[in-house]
Amino acid sequence: VDVAGNSDTASQTVVREAIDGNSPSVTIGLVSDSGVAGDRITNAPALEGLVSDDSDITSLVARVNGGALSEVLDAVDGDGSFTLSGDRLAQLNGGDLPDGELTVELQAVDERGNLSEFVAYTFTLDTDAPNAIFGLAPGFDSPPVGDGETTLNLVTLSGQTEAGARVVLV
């Protein structure tokens, strides 16, 4: 009411949005654990995972072995699943992926600014074929000894290779 006695009414609707205080969740693993299942040793460096949250994910960053963080949100599908190929991992590592232990870290951010914890996944890349050295056992090598030939029908072979390697004779 003003000094002249005029009055007016006004109304306003206030909508309160629920506050999302939950951080995104990130899971990751090898696409192919080419060694013994679960040993995290592979010859095929590719990772797959899932990023999920109640809100939309606006960023997913990754790094290899503590390097610089790089955006990888473009690898995330509509359902939150993602794959980081060997080429992508090499790019994140600055150009190549050496054999040995590698640690990939990921962190997601949702549209409300909630950050996930860094999720680290460590695996061993082994792209070198094992070196197998073998030949006729000394007692089965017929003269001239050392030529790798024998006249025997049944022989014993001896040799060595990388520990845990499977040897197949064909």
Solvent accessible surface area in square Angstrom, and as a share of the most:
residue,aa,sasa,rsa
1,V,148,0.85
2,D,73,0.38
3,V,167,0.96
4,A,82,0.64
5,G,54,0.52
6,N,93,0.48
7,S,85,0.55
8,D,135,0.70
9,T,127,0.74
10,A,105,0.81
11,S,116,0.75
12,Q,159,0.71
13,T,118,0.69
14,V,124,0.71
15,V,123,0.71
16,R,207,0.75
17,E,114,0.51
18,A,89,0.69
19,I,151,0.76
20,D,20,0.10
21,G,63,0.60
22,N,88,0.45
23,S,63,0.41
24,P,7,0.04
25,S,58,0.37
26,V,12,0.07
27,T,79,0.46
28,I,26,0.13
29,G,18,0.17
30,L,22,0.11
31,V,72,0.41
32,S,46,0.30
33,D,44,0.23
34,S,54,0.35
35,G,40,0.38
36,V,116,0.66
37,A,93,0.72
38,G,68,0.65
39,D,54,0.28
40,R,107,0.39
41,I,71,0.36
42,T,1,0.01
43,N,90,0.46
44,A,40,0.31
45,P,29,0.18
46,A,21,0.16
47,L,0,0.00
48,E,80,0.36
49,G,15,0.15
50,L,81,0.40
51,V,3,0.02
52,S,53,0.34
53,D,39,0.20
54,D,119,0.62
55,S,16,0.10
56,D,97,0.50
57,I,35,0.18
58,T,69,0.40
59,S,23,0.15
60,L,0,0.00
61,V,27,0.16
62,A,0,0.00
63,R,56,0.20
64,V,3,0.02
65,N,80,0.41
66,G,55,0.53
67,G,34,0.33
68,A,83,0.65
69,L,77,0.39
70,S,44,0.28
71,E,87,0.39
72,V,0,0.00
73,L,54,0.27
74,D,114,0.59
75,A,22,0.17
76,V,32,0.19
77,D,89,0.46
78,G,93,0.89
79,D,110,0.57
80,G,9,0.08
81,S,37,0.24
82,F,4,0.02
83,T,73,0.42
84,L,0,0.00
85,S,51,0.33
86,G,20,0.19
87,D,122,0.63
88,R,53,0.19
89,L,1,0.00
90,A,18,0.14
91,Q,125,0.55
92,L,17,0.08
93,N,42,0.22
94,G,74,0.71
95,G,57,0.55
96,D,92,0.47
97,L,29,0.15
98,P,68,0.43
99,D,59,0.30
100,G,28,0.27
101,E,124,0.55
102,L,2,0.01
103,T,36,0.21
104,V,1,0.01
105,E,33,0.15
106,L,0,0.00
107,Q,26,0.11
108,A,0,0.00
109,V,35,0.20
110,D,1,0.01
111,E,97,0.44
112,R,118,0.43
113,G,43,0.41
114,N,29,0.15
115,L,99,0.49
116,S,5,0.04
117,E,146,0.65
118,F,78,0.32
119,V,40,0.23
120,A,63,0.49
121,Y,21,0.08
122,T,43,0.25
123,F,3,0.01
124,T,46,0.27
125,L,5,0.02
126,D,48,0.25
127,T,77,0.45
128,D,100,0.52
129,A,91,0.71
130,P,65,0.41
131,N,112,0.57
132,A,52,0.40
133,I,110,0.56
134,F,113,0.47
135,G,31,0.30
136,L,36,0.18
137,A,12,0.10
138,P,118,0.74
139,G,69,0.66
140,F,66,0.27
141,D,21,0.11
142,S,19,0.12
143,P,116,0.73
144,P,95,0.60
145,V,115,0.66
146,G,67,0.65
147,D,64,0.33
148,G,56,0.53
149,E,118,0.53
150,T,45,0.26
151,T,117,0.68
152,L,87,0.43
153,N,161,0.83
154,L,154,0.77
155,V,54,0.31
156,T,67,0.39
157,L,73,0.36
158,S,57,0.37
159,G,54,0.52
160,Q,139,0.62
161,T,43,0.25
162,E,87,0.39
163,A,100,0.78
164,G,89,0.86
165,A,30,0.24
166,R,211,0.77
167,V,83,0.48
168,V,97,0.56
169,L,110,0.55
170,V,185,1.06
